[in-house]
Amino acid sequence: MTDAAQMGFFAPLRVRRLRLMLLVELGASVGVWILVLAAQWILTEAGESATTVSAVQFAISVPFFLFALPIGAIAEYTSHRRLLVGISVILLIASVVLVVLDILGQVGVVVLMGSVFVAGAGLAVVAIVWQALLPHLVSRDMMAVVPAVDGAVFNGARAIGPLIGGAILAGLGSTWAFACVGVLFAGCAVIAAWQVPAAAGTGARSPVGRAVSGGIRFIRHSRWTRRLLVRLTVFGIPASCLWALLPLVAHDRLHASTFEFGVMSGAIGVGAVVGTIVLMPLRAKMSWNRFVALGSGAYAIVLAGMAFSTRFDVILVLMVIVGAAWVGVQSTWMIAAHSVVPPWIKARIIAFIMLMFQGSQAVGALMWGVLADFIGLVPAVATAAGLMIVSAVGVLRRGIFPSEGIAPDPADFEAVALPEVEYGDRQVLVETTYVVAPENRAHFMHDIAELRRSRLRLGALRCTVMQAAEHPDTYVEHCTFNAWADYISQETERLTVPEMRLREGVAAHLESMPVTRVLVVEEGTNRR
């Protein structure tokens, strides 16, 4: 956090390619939020139920839940240029189809929801590939600041998009709003083709399913990562009430016009941009947990005001505050992930962070819509405010763990002696025998359990440790890997300083060097 204070918010913007690539993120995000605002307001003015209106937020969020992990896995080895240009072209085509259907008078609930879903899928690709691309654009020390800059741009689109969308929708109609979206996506395709490195994906190619399962195993055996995902989900569910029910609050309680609704939505983005810059020194002085708790508390106050105030000017101020709280909390998750997660798994973990957060937004949106239809708009929003207070207290009492045990600093693996053999793509079982000093047995059992979790984090499919019946001080570890390359990777480029310390801790309890034997599954043998 001190690095962020020393670096300064605007330092990364001196990198020309980063500035130009930010235009891709900005253009795609503005286009998506114009579409979302248009869909929400068209359905609200048509008298659709709260559940239907809130389903727009579900449609924009659920693609992250469905596609985040596969996209994160693909982004590790596929050309980032190809991904960004390809998705921009697909979004352009979808916008053209939507314009044609609107001219023909065929845009109803199904078409709007389908269009928002496609836009959400496109935004998922842009967001995840963009996060994977960042380390290729700036130096590592800048990564303490870049997620905040990224958050300002992404959420600045929430200001620009609704303002443009509201003005065009009110003055020219939905067809021109949809056409504007298409123009923005076309611009994104041109800039991406011009500026993105041709082969930014540098990871080894592996089946998407295997890469996804590897990411899930890492999360399962990383307590820090699991706790982070829990905290962002507990925040995301009540936070989704704002995005799901704001159109109904504007229409039913404030009797706002189309343009006024655009201004309200744009005020959130204004708050996000201003908040990113203003709150950055504060975040540098506070722990992640306290900063997130502060943002959650401010969000709860805004939800309470949204539930009980009927003054447009009051709600407008609250929207600015909630924008700052939103980007402050959301960018903290990304700063934490970039600061802590090892490079080899970072794209997949960031994808999973987006998956969980957007999944909570999708589920929460439908939940708040159904609840508003069942108990009323005001009680539903007030309930969300109460849950957000619970989230703020929870992050103070049980926030994310300190990160020392998962720091991404690479270990000196040159000293690791590994046999120079090649087993191809066959599954292997690595058997390691440990002879423990009798007086160290209790400490060994603790440390070997941590080492087992390390092996599972770094690529092992299964790992068991058994005591030899005839020799109480001898223990045998069996670890199964999809391929010999996975074992080599976990003992070399995936090995960080904390993971190396676990291995050194186990070695300190031994009477002699561990003995390793490799068993290979014969080709043609069925794998379990």
C-alpha positions as CSV (number, residue, x, y, z in Angstrom):
1,M,0.0,0.0,0.0
2,T,2.9,2.4,0.6
3,D,4.0,1.7,-3.0
4,A,0.7,3.1,-4.2
5,A,1.3,6.3,-2.3
6,Q,4.8,6.7,-3.6
7,M,3.9,5.9,-7.2
8,G,1.1,8.4,-7.6
9,F,-2.2,7.9,-9.4
10,F,-1.2,9.4,-12.7
11,A,2.2,7.8,-13.0
12,P,1.0,4.8,-15.2
13,L,-0.7,7.2,-17.6
14,R,2.8,8.1,-18.9
15,V,2.8,4.7,-20.6
16,R,1.5,5.5,-24.1
17,R,0.2,2.0,-24.9
18,L,-1.6,1.8,-21.6
19,R,-3.4,5.2,-22.3
20,L,-4.5,3.9,-25.7
21,M,-5.6,0.6,-24.4
22,L,-7.7,2.3,-21.7
23,L,-9.7,3.7,-24.6
24,V,-10.7,0.1,-25.5
25,E,-11.9,-0.6,-22.0
26,L,-13.7,2.8,-21.8
27,G,-15.4,2.5,-25.3
28,A,-16.6,-1.1,-24.6
29,S,-17.9,-0.2,-21.1
30,V,-19.6,3.0,-22.3
31,G,-21.3,1.0,-25.0
32,V,-22.5,-1.6,-22.6
33,W,-23.9,0.9,-20.1
34,I,-25.7,2.8,-22.8
35,L,-27.4,-0.5,-23.7
36,V,-28.1,-1.4,-20.1
37,L,-29.7,2.0,-19.3
38,A,-31.8,1.8,-22.5
39,A,-33.1,-1.7,-21.7
40,Q,-33.9,-0.8,-18.1
41,W,-35.7,2.4,-18.9
42,I,-37.7,0.9,-21.8
43,L,-38.9,-1.9,-19.6
44,T,-39.7,0.4,-16.7
45,E,-41.7,2.8,-18.9
46,A,-43.5,-0.2,-20.4
47,G,-44.8,-1.1,-16.9
48,E,-42.9,-4.3,-16.5
49,S,-42.6,-5.9,-13.0
50,A,-39.7,-5.3,-10.6
51,T,-38.5,-8.8,-11.3
52,T,-38.3,-8.2,-15.1
53,V,-36.6,-4.8,-14.7
54,S,-34.0,-6.3,-12.2
55,A,-33.4,-9.2,-14.7
56,V,-31.5,-6.7,-16.9
57,Q,-28.8,-6.6,-14.2
58,F,-29.0,-10.4,-14.0
59,A,-28.5,-10.6,-17.8
60,I,-25.4,-8.3,-17.7
61,S,-23.8,-10.1,-14.8
62,V,-24.5,-13.8,-15.4
63,P,-22.1,-14.0,-18.4
64,F,-19.2,-13.4,-16.0
65,F,-20.4,-16.3,-13.9
66,L,-20.7,-18.6,-16.9
67,F,-17.6,-17.6,-18.9
68,A,-15.1,-16.0,-16.5
69,L,-13.1,-19.2,-15.8
70,P,-12.8,-20.4,-19.4
71,I,-11.9,-16.9,-20.6
72,G,-9.3,-16.6,-17.8
73,A,-7.8,-20.0,-18.8
74,I,-7.8,-19.1,-22.6
75,A,-6.3,-15.7,-21.9
76,E,-3.1,-17.3,-20.4
77,Y,-2.0,-18.6,-23.8
78,T,-4.1,-17.1,-26.6
79,S,-3.3,-13.9,-28.3
80,H,-4.9,-11.0,-26.4
81,R,-5.2,-9.0,-29.7
82,R,-7.2,-11.8,-31.3
83,L,-9.5,-12.0,-28.3
84,L,-10.2,-8.3,-28.0
85,V,-10.6,-7.7,-31.7
86,G,-12.8,-10.7,-32.1
87,I,-15.2,-9.8,-29.2
88,S,-15.4,-6.2,-30.4
89,V,-16.5,-7.4,-33.9
90,I,-19.1,-9.8,-32.4
91,L,-20.5,-6.9,-30.3
92,L,-20.6,-4.7,-33.4
93,I,-22.6,-7.3,-35.3
94,A,-25.0,-7.8,-32.4
95,S,-25.5,-4.0,-32.2
96,V,-26.3,-3.8,-35.9
97,V,-28.8,-6.6,-35.5
98,L,-30.4,-4.8,-32.6
99,V,-30.7,-1.6,-34.7
100,V,-32.4,-3.5,-37.5
101,L,-34.9,-5.2,-35.1
102,D,-35.7,-1.9,-33.5
103,I,-36.4,-0.3,-36.8
104,L,-38.7,-3.2,-37.6
105,G,-40.5,-2.8,-34.2
106,Q,-39.4,-6.2,-33.0
107,V,-37.6,-5.3,-29.8
108,G,-39.3,-6.8,-26.9
109,V,-38.3,-8.2,-23.5
110,V,-36.6,-11.3,-25.0
111,V,-34.6,-9.3,-27.6
112,L,-33.5,-6.7,-25.0
113,M,-32.5,-9.4,-22.5
114,G,-30.6,-11.3,-25.2
115,S,-28.8,-8.2,-26.3
116,V,-27.8,-7.3,-22.8
117,F,-26.6,-10.9,-22.2
118,V,-24.4,-10.7,-25.3
119,A,-23.0,-7.4,-24.2
120,G,-22.3,-8.8,-20.8
121,A,-20.4,-11.7,-22.4
122,G,-18.4,-9.2,-24.4
123,L,-17.7,-7.1,-21.3
124,A,-16.5,-10.2,-19.5
125,V,-14.0,-11.0,-22.2
126,V,-12.7,-7.4,-22.3
127,A,-12.4,-7.1,-18.5
128,I,-10.6,-10.5,-18.0
129,V,-8.3,-10.1,-21.0
130,W,-7.6,-6.6,-20.0
131,Q,-6.5,-7.7,-16.5
132,A,-4.3,-10.4,-18.0
133,L,-2.8,-7.8,-20.4
134,L,-1.9,-5.3,-17.8
135,P,1.4,-6.8,-16.6
136,H,2.5,-6.7,-20.3
137,L,1.9,-3.0,-20.5
138,V,3.4,-1.6,-17.2
139,S,6.1,-2.5,-14.8
140,R,5.5,-4.5,-11.7
141,D,5.8,-1.5,-9.3
142,M,3.0,0.3,-11.2
143,M,0.6,-2.6,-10.5
144,A,0.0,-1.1,-7.0
145,V,-1.7,1.8,-8.8
146,V,-2.9,0.5,-12.1
147,P,-6.0,-1.4,-10.7
148,A,-7.2,1.9,-9.2
149,V,-6.7,3.7,-12.6
150,D,-8.5,0.8,-14.3
151,G,-11.4,1.1,-11.8
152,A,-11.6,4.8,-12.5
153,V,-11.9,4.2,-16.2
154,F,-14.3,1.3,-16.0
155,N,-16.5,3.2,-13.6
156,G,-16.1,6.4,-15.5
157,A,-17.9,4.6,-18.2
158,R,-20.8,4.4,-15.8
159,A,-20.9,8.2,-15.8
160,I,-20.4,8.7,-19.5
161,G,-22.6,5.8,-20.7
162,P,-25.8,6.7,-18.8
163,L,-25.5,10.4,-19.6
164,I,-25.1,9.8,-23.3
165,G,-27.7,7.0,-23.3
166,G,-30.2,9.1,-21.4
167,A,-29.7,12.1,-23.7
168,I,-29.9,10.1,-26.9
169,L,-32.9,8.0,-25.7
170,A,-34.8,11.1,-24.6
171,G,-33.9,13.2,-27.7
172,L,-33.6,10.7,-30.6
173,G,-35.1,7.4,-29.5
174,S,-33.8,3.9,-28.9
175,T,-32.7,3.2,-32.5
176,W,-30.0,6.0,-32.3
177,A,-29.0,4.8,-28.8
178,F,-28.4,1.3,-30.1
179,A,-26.5,2.7,-33.2
180,C,-24.2,4.7,-30.9
181,V,-23.3,1.4,-29.1
182,G,-22.3,-0.1,-32.5
183,V,-20.1,2.9,-33.3
184,L,-18.3,2.5,-30.0
185,F,-17.6,-1.2,-30.5
186,A,-16.3,-0.5,-34.0
187,G,-13.8,1.9,-32.5
188,C,-12.7,-0.7,-29.9
189,A,-12.0,-3.2,-32.6
190,V,-9.8,-0.6,-34.5
191,I,-7.7,0.4,-31.4
192,A,-7.3,-3.2,-30.2
193,A,-6.0,-4.3,-33.7
194,W,-3.6,-1.3,-33.7
195,Q,-2.2,-1.4,-30.2
196,V,-2.5,-4.8,-28.5
197,P,0.6,-6.9,-28.7
198,A,0.1,-9.7,-31.2
199,A,1.1,-12.6,-28.9
200,A,0.6,-11.3,-25.3
201,G,-0.6,-14.7,-24.0
202,T,2.5,-16.4,-22.8
203,G,1.3,-19.4,-20.8
204,A,1.6,-23.0,-21.9
205,R,-1.4,-24.2,-23.8
206,S,-3.4,-26.7,-22.0
207,P,-7.0,-28.0,-22.3
208,V,-9.5,-25.4,-20.9
209,G,-11.1,-27.9,-18.6
210,R,-7.8,-28.8,-17.1
211,A,-6.8,-25.2,-16.7
212,V,-10.2,-24.4,-15.0
213,S,-9.9,-27.3,-12.6
214,G,-6.4,-26.2,-11.8
215,G,-7.7,-22.8,-10.8
216,I,-10.4,-24.3,-8.7
217,R,-7.8,-26.5,-6.9
218,F,-5.7,-23.5,-6.1
219,I,-8.7,-21.7,-4.6
220,R,-9.7,-24.7,-2.6
221,H,-6.3,-25.0,-1.0
222,S,-5.6,-21.3,-0.6
223,R,-7.3,-19.9,2.6
224,W,-6.4,-16.4,1.6
225,T,-8.1,-16.6,-1.7
226,R,-11.2,-18.3,-0.3
227,R,-11.6,-15.6,2.3
228,L,-11.3,-12.9,-0.3
229,L,-14.1,-14.5,-2.4
230,V,-16.3,-14.8,0.7
231,R,-15.9,-11.1,1.5
232,L,-16.6,-9.9,-2.0
233,T,-19.7,-12.1,-2.3
234,V,-21.1,-10.9,1.0
235,F,-20.6,-7.3,-0.2
236,G,-21.9,-8.0,-3.7
237,I,-25.3,-9.4,-2.9
238,P,-26.7,-6.3,-1.0
239,A,-24.7,-4.0,-3.4
240,S,-26.7,-5.4,-6.4
241,C,-29.9,-3.9,-5.0
242,L,-28.8,-0.4,-6.2
243,W,-28.3,-1.5,-9.8
244,A,-31.4,-3.7,-9.9
245,L,-33.9,-1.3,-8.4
246,L,-32.6,2.2,-9.2
247,P,-34.8,2.4,-12.3
248,L,-37.9,1.7,-10.2
249,V,-36.9,4.2,-7.5
250,A,-36.3,6.9,-10.2
251,H,-39.6,6.1,-12.0
252,D,-42.0,5.3,-9.2
253,R,-40.8,7.4,-6.3
254,L,-39.0,10.3,-7.9
255,H,-41.1,10.4,-11.1
256,A,-37.9,11.2,-13.0
257,S,-37.7,11.7,-16.8
258,T,-35.6,9.6,-19.1
259,F,-32.8,12.2,-19.1
260,E,-33.0,12.6,-15.3
261,F,-32.6,8.8,-14.9
262,G,-29.5,9.0,-17.1
263,V,-28.1,11.8,-14.9
264,M,-28.7,9.8,-11.8
265,S,-27.0,6.8,-13.2
266,G,-24.2,9.0,-14.5
267,A,-23.7,10.5,-11.0
268,I,-22.6,7.0,-9.9
269,G,-19.8,7.0,-12.4
270,V,-18.8,10.6,-11.5
271,G,-18.5,9.5,-7.9
272,A,-16.5,6.5,-9.0
273,V,-13.9,8.6,-10.9
274,V,-13.6,11.3,-8.2
275,G,-13.6,8.7,-5.4
276,T,-10.7,6.8,-7.0
277,I,-8.5,9.8,-6.9
278,V,-9.7,11.3,-3.6
279,L,-9.7,8.0,-1.7
280,M,-6.3,6.7,-2.9
281,P,-4.3,8.4,-0.1
282,L,-6.7,7.2,2.5
283,R,-6.4,3.6,1.2
284,A,-2.6,3.9,1.4
285,K,-2.9,4.7,5.1
286,M,-5.5,2.0,6.0
287,S,-5.6,-1.8,6.0
288,W,-7.5,-3.4,3.2
289,N,-10.1,-4.6,5.7
290,R,-10.8,-1.2,7.3
291,F,-11.0,0.5,3.9
292,V,-13.5,-2.0,2.6
293,A,-15.5,-1.7,5.9
294,L,-15.6,2.1,5.4
295,G,-16.8,1.7,1.8
296,S,-19.5,-0.8,2.8
297,G,-20.7,1.5,5.6
298,A,-21.1,4.4,3.1
299,Y,-22.9,2.1,0.7
300,A,-25.4,1.1,3.5
301,I,-26.1,4.8,4.2
302,V,-26.8,5.4,0.5
303,L,-29.2,2.4,0.3
304,A,-31.1,3.7,3.3
305,G,-31.4,7.1,1.8
306,M,-32.5,5.6,-1.5
307,A,-35.2,3.8,0.4
308,F,-36.7,6.7,2.3
309,S,-35.9,10.0,0.4
310,T,-38.0,11.3,-2.5
311,R,-35.9,14.3,-3.3
312,F,-34.0,14.2,-6.6
313,D,-31.2,16.4,-5.4
314,V,-30.6,14.2,-2.3
315,I,-30.6,11.0,-4.3
316,L,-28.2,12.7,-6.8
317,V,-25.7,13.4,-4.0
318,L,-26.1,9.9,-2.7
319,M,-25.3,8.4,-6.1
320,V,-22.0,10.3,-6.1
321,I,-21.2,8.9,-2.7
322,V,-22.1,5.3,-3.7
323,G,-20.0,5.6,-6.8
324,A,-17.0,6.4,-4.7
325,A,-17.8,3.6,-2.3
326,W,-18.4,1.1,-5.1
327,V,-15.1,1.7,-6.9
328,G,-13.2,1.9,-3.6
329,V,-14.3,-1.5,-2.5
330,Q,-14.2,-3.2,-5.9
331,S,-10.7,-1.9,-6.8
332,T,-9.4,-3.1,-3.4
333,W,-10.2,-6.7,-4.4
334,M,-8.2,-6.3,-7.6
335,I,-5.3,-4.5,-5.9
336,A,-5.2,-7.4,-3.3
337,A,-5.2,-10.0,-6.0
338,H,-2.5,-8.4,-8.2
339,S,-0.4,-7.8,-5.1
340,V,-0.7,-11.3,-3.7
341,V,-1.6,-14.0,-6.2
342,P,1.4,-15.7,-8.1
343,P,1.7,-14.8,-11.8
344,W,1.2,-18.3,-13.1
345,I,-2.4,-18.5,-11.8
346,K,-3.3,-14.8,-11.6
347,A,-5.4,-14.7,-14.8
348,R,-7.6,-17.6,-13.6
349,I,-7.9,-16.2,-10.0
350,I,-8.9,-12.7,-11.3
351,A,-11.4,-14.5,-13.5
352,F,-12.8,-16.3,-10.5
353,I,-13.0,-13.0,-8.6
354,M,-15.0,-11.6,-11.4
355,L,-17.1,-14.7,-11.6
356,M,-18.0,-14.6,-7.9
357,F,-18.6,-10.9,-7.8
358,Q,-20.7,-10.8,-10.9
359,G,-22.4,-14.0,-9.8
360,S,-23.4,-12.3,-6.6
361,Q,-24.7,-9.4,-8.6
362,A,-26.7,-11.6,-10.9
363,V,-28.3,-13.6,-8.0
364,G,-28.8,-10.5,-5.9
365,A,-30.5,-8.6,-8.7
366,L,-33.1,-11.3,-9.2
367,M,-33.5,-11.7,-5.4
368,W,-34.1,-7.9,-4.9
369,G,-36.6,-7.8,-7.9
370,V,-38.6,-10.7,-6.5
371,L,-38.5,-9.2,-3.0
372,A,-39.7,-5.8,-4.2
373,D,-42.6,-7.4,-6.0
374,F,-43.4,-9.4,-2.8
375,I,-43.0,-6.9,0.0
376,G,-42.7,-3.6,-1.8
377,L,-39.9,-1.4,-3.2
378,V,-39.0,0.6,0.0
379,P,-38.8,-2.5,2.3
380,A,-36.7,-4.3,-0.2
381,V,-34.1,-1.5,-0.4
382,A,-34.1,-1.1,3.3
383,T,-33.4,-4.8,3.8
384,A,-30.4,-4.4,1.4
385,A,-29.1,-1.5,3.6
386,G,-29.3,-3.7,6.7
387,L,-27.4,-6.6,5.0
388,M,-24.7,-4.1,3.9
389,I,-24.2,-3.1,7.5
390,V,-23.8,-6.7,8.3
391,S,-21.2,-6.9,5.6
392,A,-19.3,-3.9,6.9
393,V,-19.2,-5.4,10.5
394,G,-18.2,-8.8,9.1
395,V,-15.2,-7.4,7.1
396,L,-13.9,-5.8,10.3
397,R,-14.3,-8.9,12.4
398,R,-13.3,-11.5,9.8
399,G,-11.7,-9.8,6.8
400,I,-9.2,-11.2,4.3
401,F,-6.1,-12.8,5.8
402,P,-2.7,-11.2,5.9
403,S,-0.9,-12.1,2.7
404,E,2.5,-13.2,3.9
405,G,1.8,-16.9,3.2
406,I,0.9,-16.4,-0.4
407,A,3.3,-13.6,-1.6
408,P,4.1,-13.9,-5.3
409,D,7.8,-13.4,-5.0
410,P,9.6,-16.1,-7.0
411,A,11.8,-18.5,-5.2
412,D,15.4,-19.4,-6.2
413,F,14.5,-22.7,-7.8
414,E,17.9,-23.1,-9.6
415,A,19.1,-25.0,-6.6
416,V,16.3,-27.5,-6.9
417,A,17.7,-30.8,-8.3
418,L,15.2,-32.5,-10.6
419,P,15.8,-35.5,-12.9
420,E,16.1,-34.7,-16.5
421,V,13.6,-37.1,-18.0
422,E,10.7,-36.9,-20.3
423,Y,7.5,-38.8,-19.7
424,G,5.4,-37.0,-22.3
425,D,1.8,-36.3,-21.5
426,R,1.2,-39.3,-19.4
427,Q,-0.1,-39.1,-15.8
428,V,2.6,-39.5,-13.2
429,L,2.7,-40.4,-9.5
430,V,5.6,-38.9,-7.6
431,E,6.5,-40.9,-4.5
432,T,8.6,-39.2,-1.9
433,T,10.0,-41.0,1.2
434,Y,10.9,-39.0,4.4
435,V,12.8,-40.3,7.3
436,V,12.0,-38.0,10.3
437,A,14.0,-37.4,13.4
438,P,12.0,-38.9,16.3
439,E,12.0,-35.7,18.3
440,N,10.7,-33.7,15.3
441,R,7.7,-35.9,14.5
442,A,5.0,-33.6,15.8
443,H,6.4,-30.6,14.0
444,F,6.9,-32.7,10.8
445,M,3.2,-33.7,10.8
446,H,2.1,-30.0,11.0
447,D,4.5,-29.0,8.3
448,I,3.8,-31.9,5.9
449,A,0.1,-31.1,6.1
450,E,0.9,-27.5,4.9
451,L,3.2,-28.9,2.2
452,R,0.4,-31.2,1.0
453,R,-1.8,-28.1,0.6
454,S,1.0,-26.4,-1.3
455,R,1.3,-29.3,-3.7
456,L,-2.4,-29.3,-4.4
457,R,-2.3,-25.5,-4.9
458,L,0.5,-25.8,-7.4
459,G,-0.9,-28.5,-9.6
460,A,-1.2,-31.9,-7.9
461,L,-4.4,-33.8,-8.6
462,R,-4.2,-35.8,-5.4
463,C,-1.7,-35.9,-2.5
464,T,-1.6,-38.3,0.4
465,V,0.9,-38.9,3.2
466,M,1.1,-42.3,5.0
467,Q,3.3,-43.7,7.8
468,A,5.3,-46.8,7.1
469,A,3.9,-49.6,9.4
470,E,7.3,-51.2,10.0
471,H,9.2,-47.9,10.4
472,P,7.3,-45.4,12.5
473,D,9.7,-42.6,11.6
474,T,9.3,-43.1,7.8
475,Y,6.6,-41.4,5.9
476,V,5.7,-41.8,2.2
477,E,4.0,-39.0,0.2
478,H,2.1,-39.9,-3.0
479,C,1.3,-37.0,-5.4
480,T,-0.5,-37.5,-8.7
481,F,0.0,-35.1,-11.6
482,N,-1.7,-34.9,-15.0
483,A,1.8,-34.8,-16.5
484,W,5.4,-34.8,-15.5
485,A,5.6,-31.1,-16.7
486,D,3.1,-30.2,-13.9
487,Y,5.4,-31.6,-11.3
488,I,8.4,-29.8,-12.8
489,S,6.4,-26.5,-13.0
490,Q,5.4,-26.7,-9.3
491,E,9.1,-27.1,-8.3
492,T,10.4,-24.4,-10.6
493,E,8.5,-21.4,-12.1
494,R,5.4,-21.8,-9.8
495,L,7.6,-21.9,-6.7
496,T,7.3,-18.7,-4.6
497,V,9.2,-17.8,-1.5
498,P,6.4,-18.9,0.9
499,E,6.0,-22.2,-0.9
500,M,9.8,-22.8,-0.7
501,R,9.7,-22.1,3.0
502,L,7.2,-24.9,3.4
503,R,9.6,-27.3,1.7
504,E,12.5,-26.1,3.8
505,G,10.5,-26.4,7.0
506,V,9.8,-30.1,6.2
507,A,13.4,-30.7,5.3
508,A,14.5,-29.3,8.7
509,H,12.8,-32.2,10.5
510,L,14.5,-35.0,8.5
511,E,17.4,-37.2,9.3
512,S,18.4,-37.6,5.7
513,M,17.5,-36.2,2.3
514,P,14.1,-37.3,1.0
515,V,14.1,-40.0,-1.7
516,T,11.9,-39.4,-4.8
517,R,10.6,-42.1,-7.1
518,V,8.4,-41.5,-10.2
519,L,5.7,-44.0,-11.3
520,V,4.2,-43.4,-14.8
521,V,0.8,-44.5,-16.1
522,E,1.3,-46.6,-19.2
523,E,0.0,-45.2,-22.4
524,G,-3.5,-46.5,-23.1
525,T,-4.2,-47.1,-19.5
526,N,-7.5,-45.5,-18.3
527,R,-7.1,-42.6,-15.9
528,R,-9.2,-42.2,-12.9
